[in-house]
Amino acid sequence: MKKSLLALLVLFAAVLSVSLTTSAQSAAATPDASVSATVRIYTWESGSNLQYWTNAISSFNNLYPNITVQLEAVPGANNGTNLLAQIAAGNAPDIWQQGDGDVSKYVSKGAVADLTPYISGKNGIDASTLYPTMLSMGQVNGTQYYMTKDYSPLIVYYNTDLLKKAGLDAPKAGWTWADFLNYAQKLTIDANGNDSTSAKFDAKHIKQWGVQMQWTWDRAIEPIIYQGGGSFISPDGKKTTGFMNSDATVSAMQWYVDLYNKYHVAPTNSDVSSFNGADLFQNGQVAMMWTGIWPADGYAQVKGFNFGTAPLPVGPKGAANVLCWAGFGINAKSQNKDAAWLFLKYITAGDGAKEYAKYALTAVKSLADAQQASAPYKAAAYTSLADLKPLAAFTSPKFGDCAAKYFDQELETALKGAASVKDAMTKAATEADTCLAG
């Protein structure tokens, strides 16, 4: 593990509350079999991932036969709406899975229980077995409301064979924006075989793009803003003017827009759509891809497909990354909090966490070490934890509906050439501030 990562983990450990770092070593204690209850747990996952849930619940029941766990899987775009309706009606599950964009919103509604007394209580956890960064991700204003299920920073995938063909070495940690652009240009090839650095390059007939970015997805773009010294929103979450349209943010977004409109090294949203859902990276139509860890295990199963991963490039103001994160909270009105905590502890800090570590990054350090040993392509994601910055989404319950919404909307106008980056960001900030104040 890199020294920078160790230093960051120590720093995070220092700022966590004493109750977390000195919690009793009760995770390994004899299970409290006296607890008896039915615990309902809500997830948006579906398909093959539900088998991991089944496995975790079954192994938990071997320890706690008097606790019945009922899994309620509600996949699809309406899962959040359904959960909010259950909370309003007073019949919500005891535990629910939460995405990072909704953390602040649900806490502001008073819907999520404070986990601090459970973490430090007689059935608590040994916080030293977890990445401190993952504990802090479940905090709002210093209070622990969630435990981490899984997460991913953003990383860069690269097609090893295409890099070799272009005469490029695998990118290494510390590569810069200029390096990244150089790679993307040399890996963007037109129908006549010219790369985008050639005077003969034909941008209207590209057969291979250098990199697939994420168009207007604000979370994937947030690291670029940090790398350029900018930000989405004020630290108190009350305004975006002076932040989203600051010179630093505009400059970072200009660099991003230029990847599409000036250098033509990334396929536009329309370009991607024209392939009807095909995986352009796996098909060799893009040589690099900027996204999370999610497709990595699938790529590793494709015979003859050679790829690697690298941390994000370093911007003018240094390295930066953010997480895409999911966690579990306990219903503040649950009548079965003690039983709910036992299951929550089991799947986030106990043996149950092994099931989710089979397909996602884990907060449990020993499991993370095993993951990297068996799947080296995940190492770049863990290395990137050293570069984490705070999620803008945690600053305000309205971030998604206001700041992210208008940022995404106006960035698209700039990407399509309908507005300058400066004008687009200024309009986005104005609209976001009106929304935040409403």
N, C-alpha and C positions, 0 to 999 in steps of 0.2 A: 504493500500500500504506500502510496506516495506520501512524502513528508508533509506536503501542503494539505492533503486530506486529513492526516492525523492532527495537524495543528488546528484545522477548522473544527474537527470533532471535539477537541479539547476546549476550544472557545465556546462552542455551543453548550457543552456540559457545564461550564462555569456559570452560564446565565440561566440555566434551568433552575427551578425552585429546589430548595433543600429537600423538600418532601419527596421529590422524584429521585434525586441522586442518592438519598439515604434510605430509600424504601426497604422494607424487610425482605429478606431472602426467601420469601414465601412461595415464589413461583415453583420451586422444587419440593414444597412441603406436601404432606399427605392431603389429598383432595378432601374438601369439606362435603362429605356425603350426606350431611344432615339437611342440606338445602333441597327443597322440593318445590317445583313450579313448572309451568309451561312457558317457554320463551319463544316469541315470534320474531323472526329476523327477515328483513326485507333487502332484496338485492335486485339489480337490473341485469345481472348476468343470465346467460341462457346457453342452450346447446351443450357442447361437450364440457364446458366449464362447470356445469352443475354437478358433474361427477365428483369434482374436488370438494364441493360443498357436502355431498353425500358422505364422502370418506371422512371429512372432518367431523361431521355430526355423529357418525357412527363411532369413531374413536373417542369422542367426548362422552358419549353415552356409556362407554365402558368404564369411565371414571366416575361419572355422575348419573347413575341409573334412575335417579328420582327427578331428573330435570328432562323434560320433553322439549326438544327444539323443533319448531315448525318453520320450514323455509318457505318464504313467499317470494317467488321470482316474478318480477314484472318488467320484462325487457321492453325496449322501444322508447320512442321519444316522449311518451306520455307518463313515464314512470314517476317523474317529479311531480306532475300535476296530480296524479293519483295519491302520492304520499302526502302532499299538502292537504288534499281533501280529507284524508284519514286523520291527520293531525287536527284539522278544524272540527271534525266530527267527534273527536275524543276516542277514536278506536284505532290509533296508529300502532304499528308493531313496537316491540320492546327495544329492538336494535334495528338501525337502518344503515345501509351503505350510502355514503355521501360523496359527491364529486367536489373538488376544491372550489369551483365557482359558486357553490351554494352554501359553503361553510358559514360565511358571515351572515347571510340571509337567515338561516335557520337558528343561529345563535341569537340574533337580534329579536327573533320571535319568542325567545324563551323556551324553545322546543327541545333543547338538548341539555342533558344533565351534566353537571360538573363532575369530572372523573377523578379529581384530585384525591378525595378521601378514599376512593377505591384503590387507586394506585399505591397509596402509602399505608393502606389498612392491612388487616391480618391476612387477607387473601390478595395482597398486592403483588407487584412485580419487581424484579431486579432491573432497574433502568439501565444498568451498565451493559446488559446484553443486547440493547437496541442502539441503533444509530441515534444520537441525540437530535440530529436534524429532523428525524422522522417524528420524534416526540414533539418538537417545536412546531412542526407542520399542523399538529392537531390543536394548537393553542390559539385562542383569540384574546387579545389584551392580557396575555400572561396566564390565562386560565386554560386548563386542559379539558377540552370537550370531546376530542376524537382520538382514536388510535389508528395508526396507519394500516391499511390493507395492502396496497401496492402503489407504485409510483414509477415515473420515468422522467429523467431530464431529456433534453433534446440532444441528439448526436448526429453525426454525418456518416452515412453508409457509403461505401465505394465498391465498385466492381473491379476486383483485382485484375482480371484479364484485360479490361478496357484501359486501365491505368498503365499496365505493362505495354500494351500496344501503342499508347501515346508517349511512352518513354518517361513515365512519371513514377516516382517512388510512392509508397503508401504514406499518406499524410500523418504527421506526428503531433502530439500535444504541443501547443505553443505556436502552431501555424497561424498566420495572420489573415486579415481580410484580403490583403494583396495576394497572398499565396492562394487563398481560396478562389479568388477571381481568376488567377493564372491557370489553376487546375481546370476550372469550369470552362474557360475559353479554349484550352487545348483539347478538351473533351467534347466540345460542341462541333459537330461535323455536318457539313451540307451534303446534298445529293451527289456532288462531284468529288467528295473526299477532302474538301478544304476545311481546316478548322477555323474558328472565328477570329483568329489573329491574322488570317490571310487577307490580302487586299481583294482576293477573288471570292471571298466567302459570300454565299447567297443566303441571307437570313430568311428568305421566303420559302426555301426548300431545305429544311433541316431534317436529317435522318437520325441524328443522335444529339440529345441535349447534354450539356455538362452536368446540370444538377436540377433536380425537382425540389422546389421549395414548397411552401404551404399557402400560396396566394394571399388570402386576407385573414388567415387564422391568427388572431392576436396573440395567443399563447406561444405559438412557435416563433412569432416575430418579437416577442418581449425581450428575449436575450439580446437581439440586435440593438434594440433601443438602449438597454443597459450598457452594452459594449461601446456604444457611442457616447455614453455619458448622459443620456436622457431618461425620461420616465413617462408613464401614462398619466399619473394623477398625483395630487399632493399627498404627503404622508398621512394626513388626517382623513383622506378620502372625500374631501368636500369640493374640490375643483380640479379641472384639468387644464384650464387656460394658464399658460405660463409653464406648463409641463408637457402636455401632448403636442403643443405647437411651439415648444422652445426651439432655439437654434440647434441644440444638440439632438433633439428627437427628429427634427426635420432633416438634419444632415444624415442621420442614420437611416431614415426612411428613403432618402434620396439614393443612398447606396443600394438599398434593397430594390427600389423601383428600377434603377439602372440595370440590374441583373436581367430584367425582362426587356426593357424598352431601348436601352443603349447597347448592351452587349449581346442580347438575345441568347443567353446561355441557359435560360430556364423556360420550360413550356408554360404558356398561359393557362388559365382555367379552361378556356375554350379548347386549347390544344389537348389538354388532358381528357376533357369530355369527349372529344372526337374519337378516342380509342375505346369508348364504351366500357369503361371500368377495368381495362387491362392494367396489369401491374407493369408500368413502364421500366421500373428498375430491374425487376426480374427478367423482363424481356430484352434487356440490353438497349432500350431506347433512351434511357438516361443513365449516365455513368455514376452519378452520386445522388444521394437523397438526404434531405434534412428533415428528420422526424424523430419519434420516440423509439423505444426498444421493442414495441409490440410486434412487428413483423419478423424479428430476428430469428426466432426459433423455427418459424415456417421456412425462411430462406435456407436455414441450415439443413433442412430435410430435402432440399431440391438437389438431386444428383447432377453434378457437373457445374453447379452455380457457385462461383468463388467470390466471396465478398469479405470485407472487413469493416470495422467501425473506428471512428476517431472522435475525439472531443470537438466541440464547435471551435471555429477559428477565433482568434483574439482580435478585438476591435481596438480603436484608437485609445480607449479608456480602460483597456484590460479585458481579461476573461470574464464572462458572465453566463449564467444559465438559470433556468427556472424549472420547476417541477410540474408535471401533470400528475395529479395525486388523487387517490381515493382512500377514504377511511370509514370507520364505523363510529357512530354515536349511540348513546342510550337515550331513549325517550324520557324527557324530564317528568312525564306523568305516568311512567310505567309503574305498575304495582309489583313488579318482579325484578327490581333493580339488582338485588344481590345475585340472583341466578343469572340475570343478563350479563352482569360483570364477569362471572365465572366463565361463561362461554366466550365473551369478548376477549378476555385475557388469554384464553386457550388458543384462539385463532389468530391473535396478533403477536403474542409473546411466548406462547407455549408450543406444544407439539403440533397443534392444528395448523400453525403457520407454515409447516412443511408442505401442506397441500397447495397453498397459493404460490409458494416459491417454485412450484413445478412449472408455472407459466408466467410469472411476473417477478419483478424485483421486490425484494423483501426488506423489512426494517430490522430483521434479526441478523446480527453481525455474523454469527457462525454459519447461518444458511447462505448469506451473501458470499462468504469465502468459498463455500462449496460450489455455488453457482459459477463463480469465475473460474474455478479449477476445471469444471466440466464443460463450460461454454465460454471460451476466451473472448468471444465477440461481445460479451456483456461487460467486460472490464472497462471499456470507455465510458459506459453509463455510470458505473460506480466512481471512476476517477473524476467525473464531472460534478460529483457532489461537492467537491472543493470549491466550485465556482458559483454556488447557488446564491441567488438574490431573492429578496422577499417578493411574494406574489402580489401584484397589484390588486388582484381579485379579493384579497383579504382586507383591503382598506375600507370597503364600503359594501353594505348589502345591495346597493344599486349598481355595483360596478358592471355586472354583465348586461343589465338592461339599459344602462346609460353609456358609460365610458367605452366598453368593448363594442357595443352595438354601433355607435357612431364612428368609432375608429375604423372598424371593419368596412363599414359602408363607404366612408369617404376615401379610405385607402384604395378601394376598388376604382373610384373615379380617377385617381392618379395613375393607377396601373393601366387603365384603359386610355390614358392620355387626354381625359376630359378636363383635367385641372392640374395645376402645378402642385407639387408636394406641399409647399408652404400653404397655399390656399386650401388644400384639402384638409390639412391638419388643423388649420385655424377654424374652418367650418365645423370640423368634428368636435373640437374643444368647446366651441360656442354652443352647439347642440347638446353635447354631453352635460355641460354645466347647467343648462336650462332644465334638463331631465333630473340631474342630481338635486336641484333645488326644489323640484316639484313635490 
